[in-house]
Amino acid sequence: MKIKFDTKVIHAAIKPDSDTGSIVTPMHQTATYVMEKVGKDKGYDYTRSANPTREIMEDHLAALDNGKYGIAFASGMAAIDSCLKLLKSGNHVICSDDVYGGTYRLFDQLLVNYDLHFSFVDTSFPDKVENAITPETKIIWVETPTNPLLKITDLNAISKIAKKNNLLFAVDSTFSTPVFLKPLDFGVDLVMHSTTKYITGHSQLIGGILITNRKDLANKLKFVQKTIGAIPSPFDCWLTLLGVKTLDVRMKKHEENAIKVAEFLNSHPKITSLTYPGLSSHPMYHVAKEQMSGFSGMISFELKGGMAAGKKFLNSVKLALLAESLGSVETMVLHPASMTHGDVPKEFRLSHGFSDGLVRISVGIENVDDIINDFKQALDKV
Ligand SMILES: Cc1ncc(COP(=O)(O)O)c(C=O)c1O
């Protein structure tokens, strides 16, 4: 039976347990499995290689992104690092110039030590991507929308470039979620999510996943997964399966609230610039509207008075939480320059339009009047 996305998010790979009828997927909290005899097991030999709870979670999240294979990791960063383990020394990666600070740190401060090379380019401009290709380029790594400037990349355009040049095209889709964007439908090879964020939705765990339709790629990534072992615990997989069931309703509420919050902030006299991909003022609104079915709950803005004003606002919120994450049911605010992106060099940030005063909001699913009233009273103090 063909089912719609909001049904799929509850049922895709989550079936009642065939042994007991348990509606909630059993948690197989085990390191290892007894063998019937040498060379014969029941399909599982050691949890680093495979675990039944993890497999259901991997299949479920893959299905939501219209993918065939999911490979789960202990964090979003472990997923990204494991993907980069496909490379050999000397290889080159083209990466969006505005990415999560941890991704930048991994590429720019760690993987460079292994003779891997990175070009950070504004992937909103396909010609800049094309111009950055070298004979050693192997991967195009894109975030859309980006963290924290919410830039949008045209996936069809970059997909064509990747195919023409035989490059792996990977998209960190953490901010969009499969509710609003399914990168594989645009010819992307690999989707990555930090499941810490919207996918699980309640700040209850750290996790990551890679999703693909390519069997060759899935086999290589499963090999990396079992060889390095940066795997999620069965408990975290079990929590993910509980959390994800409400993804569709949560995302719609995040977006409904975010539009109202963005409109309120955008018209506030103390705010000098605001970015939200769902506002027609966003420079890539037309692309966002075409490739996404919604715009999520992330907003970034700058205040008159720069960094001092931004900090005053952040220290004055009462309902919103000043915290280093996003995508949870609670509204969260943060100061990217000193928090999530503290390891991105200042000169790099400033030259890419990422100021010291930038404020990022992850709009939660509380009553929107309460969120707006909180921001109103915090702005009054600025
Ligand atoms: C867009 C994006 N990708 C990747 C990550 C890393 O994920 P994790 O914190 O689960 O390792 C984050 C974390 O904030 C993120 O925002």
The ligand as a Tripos MOL2 file, in Angstrom:
@<TRIPOS>MOLECULE
LIG
   16    16     1     0     0
SMALL
NO_CHARGES

@<TRIPOS>ATOM
      1 C1         24.2850   21.3020   10.3820 C.3       1 LIG1
      2 C2         25.0050   20.4300   11.3820 C.ar      1 LIG1
      3 N1         25.6840   19.3610   10.9510 N.ar      1 LIG1
      4 C3         26.3510   18.5560   11.7950 C.ar      1 LIG1
      5 C4         26.3660   18.7940   13.1510 C.ar      1 LIG1
      6 C5         27.1300   17.8880   14.0660 C.3       1 LIG1
      7 O1         26.2500   17.0010   14.6890 O.3       1 LIG1
      8 P1         26.4870   16.3880   16.1490 P.3       1 LIG1
      9 O2         26.4610   17.5140   17.1300 O.co2     1 LIG1
     10 O3         25.3570   15.4200   16.2850 O.co2     1 LIG1
     11 O4         27.8140   15.7050   16.1210 O.co2     1 LIG1
     12 C6         25.6630   19.8960   13.6540 C.ar      1 LIG1
     13 C7         25.6650   20.2010   15.0980 C.2       1 LIG1
     14 O5         25.1980   21.2240   15.5320 O.2       1 LIG1
     15 C8         24.9700   20.7410   12.7410 C.ar      1 LIG1
     16 O6         24.2980   21.8310   13.1560 O.3       1 LIG1
@<TRIPOS>BOND
     1     1     2 1
     2     2     3 ar
     3     2    15 ar
     4     3     4 ar
     5     4     5 ar
     6     5     6 1
     7     5    12 ar
     8     6     7 1
     9     7     8 1
    10     8     9 2
    11     8    10 1
    12     8    11 1
    13    12    13 1
    14    12    15 ar
    15    13    14 2
    16    15    16 1
@<TRIPOS>SUBSTRUCTURE
     1 LIG1         1 GROUP 0 **** ****
